[in-house]
Amino acid sequence: MRIACCLGLMLVLGGAISAQTVIYGPSTGRGFATGYMGAHTIVRDSQSNLYVIYRYQVGTQWDLAIARSANTGASWSMTWQTGFATPLGTDFGNYHPCIAIDSQDNLHCAWFHRVAFTGSRLPATIHYNRYEAATAKWGTEWVVTPSAVFERPNPVLAVDSKDYVWFSHGNTGWGSVLQRSNQPYAAGGGFTVYSPSPAAQQHCSLVVDKNDYIHITWYEYVGYAGVKHKWIDPAASSPAWTVFSLSNHGATNQTDRAEYYSSLSADFWGNVYAIYTVDDQAGTSARTGPTEFYVRKWDGGAQTWGTPELVHSVPITVWHPSYASSGTDYNSGAVISGACDEGTGEFYFAYRDFATGDFTLGRWRGVDLEPATIYARLMNTSPFPVTTQNYFLYPHLRGTLWPTANRTAWGLDLTYVAGDQTATSPIYTDYFEHFPLASLASTATPRIGTTYPLDLSAVTEGGKIYGTALTASGLMPVFKIGRRYIPLTPDHVFVATVTNQLPGIFVGFQGVLSASGAGQAKIALPAIPGLVGVKIDACFVTYDAAGVRTISNPWGFTITK
């Protein structure tokens, strides 16, 4: 009863365990922010250290650095690495960085190097280097070939289950190629072109799934302008790409649209999740429709995409406020990122809510025709108007299926940039946030007259107090704790479980997780025929004296005979 009372107090008064920490900034000299590069600018090693690749200013030029944190992002060593990136000369500098890590904790980094300060941004070359964890040394930086002649097909890296490094980067014009390292861990630094990509693509996202299939999404602007997806099985006897037009949906003009950014993540069951931008426009010379963010799930078993679920719609007057008069677009599409809990498939994604000005984390359990809900509101643009341009940019959620030490299940780690480009001297700051994650699931069948177990897991929450709740009224983020939301609608079933009523039916709904972060709650389902067909959603939280620490995924089940 004491634990139940404490849980009730936490739900009413408790704060959330998460706070922004500054990685770089603020600085009035920052002319623009860190380059967008999919979801891969932050990684985690097998010793729980975090690494963030970021851009910093040296006079009028830009260079790259890697910050390291040994305490889950509470503080950062900004000069962790040495010998990384060629010292700048008299040119523009290095930008659009990306980073990956393999199972031996070697770091793999790629970026653009740009010579010209103004004009066409050419020439621009792609560079690569590798940090050998065993020797604590960088390799020899090299210019990637085939060389890029334009910056937009940004470099992106991913690692498969056998520790081969996959590398998508620009080639000629707007085109990109995909390369694979010649050896695991990219030992020796050699890469070979695996397959040319379609001729026109940019803003790529790259992920390796459970079966080691390679998935890429990109924005294609020639012919059909939109977000496309392709995947390939490298182990097939005759590997071939399967291509799908991911974003050809909506009420307006489906053949000539401007969709820009996308972000992919893979779970442990072979599925892939995406968040992407759809910018409805009538032709190339007008802006008439809203800009929208969608989430969608690729079913690895059926090898098909499910139904797109709308996350947020931005009116044309907000996204393109000056286009009618000046023909200029101001808002950047680099305001989305996603990562999933590999075990449950719960998909977390970052976006900017243009109606409120909130920087928002959403959550979606990948169920077709079920909308996403809000997980947390990170920050607000106040005192700036909600329509302030490009205030929240470049979110990057950490988490890849391979290697296992870098999985999202170890915690939700997010970096993002806050700044105001409407100011005379824009101020930009790189922020980091960490949320511990918890997973809820069951392998049993919820039959009346039986006991239905709920398996609780939170690998970083060993020894923490937990509380479990149910609802029969569906998912709705109306129960706010600090900046975060319980996904359950607080109905009479919710109250009964939270306040420890009917302890003979709701068994172990409050308690302490084991040292490994495991626990189990049980529901003794009465043998009442009227319960058959009732849909129930469950969730649990962990907390300590400082407040609620983690809020698990919602687990849904329907009671049967």
C-alpha positions, 0 to 999 in steps of 0.5 A, a space after each residue: 500500500 505504501 508503494 501505491 500511495 507513493 506512485 499516486 503522489 508521483 503521478 500527481 506531483 512528480 517531475 520527469 528525470 530529464 534535462 537539457 545539457 549543452 554540448 556546444 554553444 551558445 555563441 553569437 558567432 554561429 552563422 548556422 547550425 550542425 548539418 543534418 545527417 539522418 539519425 546518425 550523429 550520436 552513438 553509444 559504445 559497449 562501455 556506455 560512453 556516448 559520442 557526438 560528432 558536431 561542428 564548431 567555428 574557427 574564425 570564419 571557418 568550420 571544423 568538426 569535433 567529437 564530444 564524449 560523455 561517460 555519464 549518460 550525457 550529464 557532462 561532455 569532454 569537448 576535446 576528447 579526440 585528437 588527430 581528427 579531420 585535416 586542419 583548416 586552410 583558407 577555405 570554408 571548412 568541414 560540415 555535414 558530419 555523420 558517425 557510426 560505431 561497430 561492435 569493437 567500439 571503432 568509430 567511423 566518420 564521414 563529412 563534406 569538405 567545402 572550399 568556396 565560401 560563397 556561390 555554388 558551394 563547389 568544389 566539395 569532397 567527401 572525407 572518411 576516417 576511422 578511430 581504432 578503439 584498440 590502439 586509441 588512434 585515428 587512421 589516415 584521413 582520405 578523400 572518398 572516391 568516386 568523388 562528390 561534386 555537390 553537397 546535397 546527397 549527404 554521407 551516411 553510415 551504417 553497420 551490419 550484424 557482421 560489422 561490415 560498414 555501409 556508406 552512402 554518399 554523393 557521386 556526381 550531380 545529385 546522385 549517390 552511390 552505396 559502398 561496403 567496406 572490404 573487411 569487417 570493422 572497415 579494417 584497412 579503410 577500403 570500400 567498394 561500390 556495391 551498387 549505384 543508386 537511382 540517378 537523383 537523390 538527396 537527404 538519404 537515411 540508411 539502416 540495416 534490418 534484422 536480416 541484414 537487408 539494406 534499406 535507404 530512403 531519399 528525396 528524389 526531385 526528378 520526374 516523380 518528386 518525393 520520398 522513395 524507399 529501396 531495399 536489397 538482400 546482399 546475401 541473395 544469389 542475385 541481389 536486386 533492389 526493390 523500390 517503393 514510392 513511399 510518399 505518393 499519398 495525400 489529397 493533392 497533386 501526387 506527381 509533383 511534390 517536394 518532400 525532403 527529409 526522412 529517418 529510418 529505424 529497425 527493430 529486432 523482428 525485421 520491421 523498419 519504421 520511418 518518419 518523413 516530410 510531405 510538402 504538398 505543392 501544385 507544380 514547382 512554381 506555387 505553394 498551395 497545400 500544407 506540409 505534413 509529417 508522417 510515420 509508417 512501418 515496413 513489415 519485414 515479413 510481408 515486405 510491404 509498407 503499412 498505412 501512413 499515419 499523420 503526425 502533424 500538419 503545418 498550414 501553408 501560411 506558416 511553412 511558406 509564409 513569404 512564398 507568394 510575395 517573394 518566391 522564397 521558402 524559409 522553413 527547413 524540413 530538417 526538423 524530424 528524426 526517429 528511432 525505435 525500441 528494438 524489442 517492442 518496435 515502439 517508434 519514438 520521433 522528434 518534430 517541431 509542432 508549428 501550432 504551439 512552437 513546442 519541440 516535441 517527442 512523439 511515440 507510435 507502436 506501429 499499429 496501422 490506423 492507430 494514431 501516434 501520441 505525444 511522449 514529451 514536450 522538450 522546449 518551447 520557442 517562447 518568447 518567440 512567436 510559434 511561427 518563428 522560422 527555423 528555431 528548432 533544427 537537426 534533431 538526431 535520435 541515437 539508436 541502431 540495431 547493429 551493434 547491440 551496444 548502440 540500440 535504442 533500448 539502452 535509452 532515448 538519446 537526442 541531440 538538437 539545435 535551438 536558434 533563431 535565424 530571424 535575429 540579426 546575430 543568430 544564436 545557436 545551441 546544441 542540446 542533448 537529452 536522455 530518457 531511460 526506456 522501459 519495455 512492456 510485453 506478454 507472450 501469453 493469451 489473455 483468456 477469461 478465467 486465467 492469469 495474464 502476465 505482463 513482462 516488464 523490462 528496463 535494462 538501465 533501471 535495475 532496483 528502481 520502484 515501478 508502478 503499472 496501470 491499465 485503461 479500457 479507454 484507449 491511448 490518449 496523452 492527457 496525463 502529463 508528468 513534468 514534460 512527459 505524458 502517460 499514454 493511457 486515458 485515466 479511467 476507472 480501470 486506471 484508478 483501480 490499478 494505480 491505487 492498488 484496488 482489487 489486489 487479488 486481480 491486479 497482482 504485482 502492479 507495484 514493486 521493485 525491478 530486479 537488478 537486471 531491470 526485470 519485473 512481472 505484473 499479473 492480471 487474474 482475469 475473472 471468468 466473466 463472459 462479458 469481458 470477452 472482446 474488451 480491449 485493454 492497454 497497459 503501461 508502467 513507469 519507474 521512479 525514485 525520490 527525484 521523480 518519474 524516470 521512464 514511461 514504458 511503451 503501451 501494450 495492448 491486448 483484447 480479452 478472449 474466451 
